[in-house]
Amino acid sequence: MSARRSIVHMDLDTFFVSCERLLDSRLNGKPILIGGTSERGVVASCSYEVRRFGVHSGMSMKMAKERCPEAICIKGNTQTYSKFSKMVTEIVKEAAPVYEKMSIDEFYIDFTGLDRFFGVWKYASELRQRITKETGLPISFGLSENKTVSKVATGEAKPNNQLLIDYGAEKHFLAPLSVQKIPMVGPKTYQTLCGLGVKKIGTLQALPLELLEQALGENGRSIWSKAQGIDNSPVEPYNERKSISTERTFNQDTIDVTKLSGILAAMAENLAFQLRRAGKLTGTVTVKIRYADFQTQTLQQQIAYTAADHELIPMVQALFKRLYNRRLLVRLIGIRYSALVSGAHQLRLFDSDLTYPALYQALDRIRERYGDRAVIRAIGLEARTIGHYNPFEGEPPILLANRRV
């Protein structure tokens, strides 16, 4: 029989709000809204003082202000939040044998086997205390045998607390909670379950598996298992060097800086789409140049976590301008996005202009249906005659003007 696992889920409490309060103590205890500050903006994060009024992440800023007029609205700064996230990651990396960084503020840690040395509960408690002491950020955790129960336990432990679910107590712990607490249960699934008369996990636990599969399709079995407190998914080791990259070798070496810049923009745009499709954000951008004499140079820059073209393309081009200083013929150029984390909500929820998320969703739908390069920025057209690289690769693309994008 395999040994029992010990899985910790750690989540930084109201992360964006906590970062802002570290920078300005006058915000302590005040109702805070973070997100797009115009009425068309969206709430990216909010303090517990605001949540008492029914405000939550994803709500329109206009509605949030109506519910809590005295709330202080802050646009937010992704650079700041990324810096604090990396500080916490370094602490976890040093202390944890195996950890998985799920997003900018969330971690899974596998402490299986540490009982004989430290005691997992004691060790996790000390790690939590260390994070708070060294960063000033409040953090909560749940400890159980698997990822699902630990994540739910973290939610129940908040704010700034910890909760242990003993072996064998998983079903009992989950039973009185709303089915919305189960990962994978979104608004549509919740409505379907309500239609079956299921609002509590305990009711879901009693349903025949076949009925749930019939109602929810292939996700039914997974949701049913999670409701039983069963989840065998492993903690996937996190590696800062995890990356995606692309490079192009030219049939004929070139010194045309305008076209080199254009092809880099096309490559950066396509890689950003690959990030979004995989549900990833990048924290480091690297540009590579190989000259005709085979000398190779690279330059990288740490950035705020993002998967947005309009942030990545200027960064890539700025790195290229700094790197390309020999004025020799270029044989190869490349881009790498690394330090990847899971997540999509960082796509500039702090912008007052909501056209960016809607724009990227529309563009990505076109690409999913018609191919990666079915739509391309106008700047990428400069790349069309470089070497063997063809940014179209098929049907003529829809052109996207460079206006603010």
Helices and strands as residue ranges (DSSP letters): E 7-12, H 15-23, G 25-27, E 32-35, E 43-46, H 48-51, H 61-67, E 72-74, H 78-95, E 98-103, E 106-110, H 120-135, E 139-144, H 147-157, E 162-164, H 170-174, G 179-181, H 187-195, H 201-206, H 209-216, H 219-227, E 243-254, H 257-278, E 280-291, E 296-306, H 309-323, E 330-338, E 341-342, H 355-370, E 375-377, G 378-383, E 398-400
